[in-house]
Amino acid sequence: MDIPYSRDLIQECGGDLGTPQIRVWVHPHTGEDDYYEVFDSFQGAEEFIKAVPNAERAPLVAFRGYEIHLYAIRRGHA
């Protein structure tokens, strides 16, 4: 079964986290590697996104080897 927009909603990230993690990816564009920050709440992640120019615009939930874009699911598209 193919889920519409699944490539944008769910992506493999490796690892086998047993506890979900809220992540925000940052792309420095200064020769540094991309990295992510981990947050305890979506509110904290959203505040970080507003404050960091090169942060992705939506937090992801990482769990059991996948990252899930919950905001895209909520909107019904990516």
Contacts in CASP RR format, 6 or more apart in sequence:
PFRMAT RR
TARGET T0000
AUTHOR 0000-0000-0000
METHOD contacts of the structure
MODEL  1
MDIPYSRDLIQECGGDLGTPQIRVWVHPHTGEDDYYEVFDSFQGAEEFIK
AVPNAERAPLVAFRGYEIHLYAIRRGHA
3 9 0 8 1.000
3 10 0 8 1.000
4 77 0 8 1.000
5 72 0 8 1.000
5 76 0 8 1.000
5 77 0 8 1.000
5 78 0 8 1.000
8 69 0 8 1.000
8 72 0 8 1.000
8 78 0 8 1.000
9 68 0 8 1.000
9 69 0 8 1.000
9 72 0 8 1.000
9 73 0 8 1.000
9 78 0 8 1.000
10 66 0 8 1.000
10 67 0 8 1.000
10 68 0 8 1.000
10 69 0 8 1.000
11 66 0 8 1.000
11 67 0 8 1.000
12 65 0 8 1.000
12 66 0 8 1.000
12 67 0 8 1.000
13 62 0 8 1.000
13 65 0 8 1.000
13 66 0 8 1.000
13 67 0 8 1.000
14 65 0 8 1.000
14 66 0 8 1.000
15 65 0 8 1.000
16 64 0 8 1.000
16 65 0 8 1.000
17 62 0 8 1.000
17 63 0 8 1.000
17 64 0 8 1.000
17 65 0 8 1.000
18 63 0 8 1.000
18 64 0 8 1.000
19 63 0 8 1.000
20 61 0 8 1.000
20 62 0 8 1.000
20 63 0 8 1.000
21 38 0 8 1.000
21 61 0 8 1.000
21 62 0 8 1.000
21 63 0 8 1.000
22 38 0 8 1.000
22 39 0 8 1.000
22 40 0 8 1.000
22 41 0 8 1.000
22 42 0 8 1.000
22 45 0 8 1.000
22 59 0 8 1.000
22 60 0 8 1.000
22 61 0 8 1.000
23 36 0 8 1.000
23 37 0 8 1.000
23 38 0 8 1.000
23 39 0 8 1.000
23 45 0 8 1.000
23 59 0 8 1.000
23 60 0 8 1.000
23 61 0 8 1.000
23 62 0 8 1.000
23 67 0 8 1.000
24 36 0 8 1.000
24 37 0 8 1.000
24 39 0 8 1.000
24 45 0 8 1.000
24 48 0 8 1.000
24 49 0 8 1.000
24 52 0 8 1.000
24 55 0 8 1.000
24 56 0 8 1.000
24 59 0 8 1.000
24 60 0 8 1.000
25 34 0 8 1.000
25 35 0 8 1.000
25 36 0 8 1.000
25 55 0 8 1.000
25 56 0 8 1.000
25 60 0 8 1.000
26 34 0 8 1.000
26 35 0 8 1.000
26 36 0 8 1.000
26 37 0 8 1.000
26 52 0 8 1.000
26 54 0 8 1.000
26 55 0 8 1.000
26 56 0 8 1.000
27 34 0 8 1.000
27 54 0 8 1.000
27 56 0 8 1.000
28 34 0 8 1.000
28 35 0 8 1.000
28 54 0 8 1.000
29 54 0 8 1.000
37 45 0 8 1.000
37 48 0 8 1.000
39 45 0 8 1.000
39 48 0 8 1.000
39 59 0 8 1.000
42 59 0 8 1.000
45 59 0 8 1.000
46 59 0 8 1.000
48 55 0 8 1.000
49 55 0 8 1.000
49 56 0 8 1.000
49 57 0 8 1.000
49 58 0 8 1.000
49 59 0 8 1.000
58 69 0 8 1.000
58 70 0 8 1.000
58 71 0 8 1.000
58 72 0 8 1.000
59 70 0 8 1.000
59 71 0 8 1.000
60 67 0 8 1.000
60 68 0 8 1.000
60 69 0 8 1.000
60 70 0 8 1.000
61 67 0 8 1.000
61 68 0 8 1.000
61 70 0 8 1.000
62 68 0 8 1.000
69 78 0 8 1.000
72 78 0 8 1.000
END
